[in-house]
Amino acid sequence: MEALRIGLIGAGDVARAAHLPSFAANKKVELAAVADPDTASAASVAQHFGIGKVVEDYHEILDDPSISAIDICAPHYLHYQIAMDALNEGKHVICEKPIAMNLEEADGMIRAAHELGLWLLITLNQRFMPIHRKVKEFIVGGRLGKPFLVNAQIVGNVMTALSDANHWKNTWDRAGGGAFFDTGTHIVDLMHYWFGEPTAVNASLKRLITKPENKADDNAAVTLEYDDDLLANLIISYSQENEPWSEKKFIFGTGGNIAMISEAAVPMFFVADNSPEMVEVEHKADWWAWSHDLALRHFVDCILENAEPIVTAEDARAALKTILAAYQSAKEGRRVEID
């Protein structure tokens, strides 16, 4: 089987720290080119990862018939146009989350991929983490009984980017929203994966610490409601400067509870009848990059083998729909039902 020749578009942090290391270590991949308006940044990653072609305009990658797939690591507002251009040139697309800025864009991308017979794969990497897959097994297997409450929080320090008015991160026009639009995508997608889509949302999305007025929420408190008497409370903070990045999730059920702490050496416990039990599950300290690697290797295999992916573009659209409902709730100051 020939290697999949991939062109990378966007040479920023997520490309450097997660996507490029995964592709470079995958014998099924050949990194063919990198495009970024910041040619110095593109040249730097090209040198580090042995990529032979560096361009400023991504269309030069799309014009290369030897490249079968592109990987989009560009800011959110560029996802739609780059993906549509790539699909129309016959390229499979791997794209960082969120899928797009709005549902109309997402629908256009999904429709084009289906009509052209190409893959559109969105990097919702947290579904690939063994602890999260183990939770799904517990829920489906009934070990929790009936889940009735979720408390989940993701907190970290993104203040360098948020304090820079010129940085695209958390801007309304280029990022689509703030912390909940960005990292909230992950936790919302996990809620969908574990419990299905919610029926209503009540959200408070605030810019509490960030100074530039063009920035959106740096802190988010969101409650998802389900018809079967389940509440999921989601907390996202980009302004937590006193501790390392932290992701904690707790699920309470009538038959038992689950506690997950992604940064912990022992990441998962199951508690029933007042007796905690460590759950044996594969985990790595650098789980963020590792989960990207798991997702990206899976996506490469899906393209090469024309196999159905674990997470689909439709899943990414569903997460975006819930997130947009949360922003509507915050803007209007009311509970919003989700159709």
TAVENQUI-V175834 format. One record per pair of residues at least 12 apart in sequence whose C-alpha atoms are under 6 Angstrom apart, sorted by the first residue. I is the first residue (numbers start at 0). J is the second residue. If there is no record, write none. Layout:
I;J + I;J
This chain:
2;27 + 2;28 + 2;29 + 3;28 + 3;29 + 4;28 + 4;29 + 4;30 + 4;31 + 4;66 + 4;67 + 5;30 + 5;31 + 5;66 + 5;68 + 5;69 + 6;31 + 6;32 + 6;33 + 6;69 + 7;33 + 7;69 + 7;70 + 8;33 + 8;34 + 8;71 + 8;72 + 9;35 + 9;72 + 9;73 + 10;41 + 17;288 + 21;292 + 30;50 + 31;50 + 32;50 + 32;52 + 32;53 + 33;53 + 34;53 + 34;54 + 34;55 + 34;57 + 35;55 + 36;55 + 38;55 + 67;90 + 68;90 + 68;91 + 68;92 + 69;92 + 70;93 + 70;94 + 71;94 + 72;95 + 75;174 + 76;173 + 78;99 + 79;99 + 91;117 + 91;118 + 92;119 + 93;120 + 93;121 + 94;121 + 95;121 + 95;122 + 96;121 + 96;122 + 98;315 + 100;175 + 120;312 + 121;312 + 124;290 + 124;291 + 124;294 + 127;290 + 128;290 + 135;193 + 143;252 + 143;254 + 143;255 + 144;252 + 144;253 + 144;254 + 145;252 + 145;253 + 146;251 + 146;252 + 147;229 + 147;252 + 148;229 + 148;230 + 148;231 + 148;251 + 149;231 + 149;232 + 149;249 + 149;250 + 150;232 + 150;248 + 150;249 + 151;233 + 151;247 + 151;248 + 152;233 + 152;234 + 152;235 + 152;246 + 152;247 + 153;235 + 153;245 + 153;246 + 154;235 + 154;236 + 154;244 + 154;245 + 155;237 + 155;239 + 155;244 + 156;237 + 156;238 + 156;239 + 156;240 + 157;237 + 158;238 + 164;211 + 169;214 + 169;215 + 170;213 + 170;214 + 170;215 + 176;215 + 177;215 + 177;216 + 178;216 + 178;217 + 187;318 + 188;318 + 197;224 + 197;225 + 198;224 + 198;225 + 198;336 + 198;337 + 199;224 + 199;335 + 199;336 + 199;337 + 200;222 + 200;223 + 200;325 + 200;334 + 200;335 + 201;221 + 201;222 + 201;328 + 201;334 + 202;220 + 202;221 + 202;325 + 202;328 + 202;329 + 203;219 + 203;220 + 203;329 + 204;216 + 204;219 + 204;329 + 205;218 + 217;236 + 217;237 + 218;235 + 218;236 + 219;234 + 219;235 + 220;233 + 220;234 + 221;233 + 246;260 + 246;261 + 247;259 + 247;260 + 255;270 + 255;271 + 256;269 + 256;270 + 257;269
